[in-house]
Amino acid sequence: MMTAETPDSNRPTMPNGRRPADGAEIGALIGAGFGLLFLIINTGQFSTLGRTLVITVGVLAFAGIAIFAIRGLMQGGRAGRGESGKGSRREPPFGRAYWIIVLIEAVLLFAGTRLLASLGHPELGVAWVAVVVGTHFFALGWVFGLDRFHVLATVVTLCGIGGFIAFFAAAPAFIPVISGVISGFVLLAFAMWALIPTER
């Protein structure tokens, strides 16, 4: 999922002293990719027109994020070469804590969806995925000190809880919409936010 923001003196800074947070480009690409995947997987019950519209919006958003993220990565690489005279190696924004959180997330996703399917409620899998993905951002926000991750965690977790509420309210058709489609657009929106310049 989205990654940490670590200090990097080679990142290009705008004239007003603002620049995208370090590691934002990779994090935005990962978050946007998962957001688009949420849309594709959870629109199967939509009409052909509805599914086409949702996925088209998702693809356009992902394409825009990818363009700005890749451009930012290229600018950061050029800045590093300009300062050192050769390609300076940037520290990866993935630390041990990040991978531990991702591993725990993967285990919970697999175990939870399998358990729900074995209980005869596979439709709750997407709600469970949203809850796990959302809560994992609470952990990342604490590890990396990123307040925006706490906002993202709250919204996506609530989308997951909303899916469970829809199930108990005998409205299972709303589960993929609340926990899947809305979560997908939230992830895409936060991927865009990750690329917004911040004060250093």
PyMOL commands that set and color helices and strands:
alter all, ss='L'
color gray80, all
select helices_A, chain A and resi 24-41+48-84+96-118+122-144+147-168+172-194
alter helices_A, ss='H'
color red, helices_A
select strands_A, chain A and resi 18-19+198-199
alter strands_A, ss='S'
color yellow, strands_A
deselect
rebuild
show_as cartoon
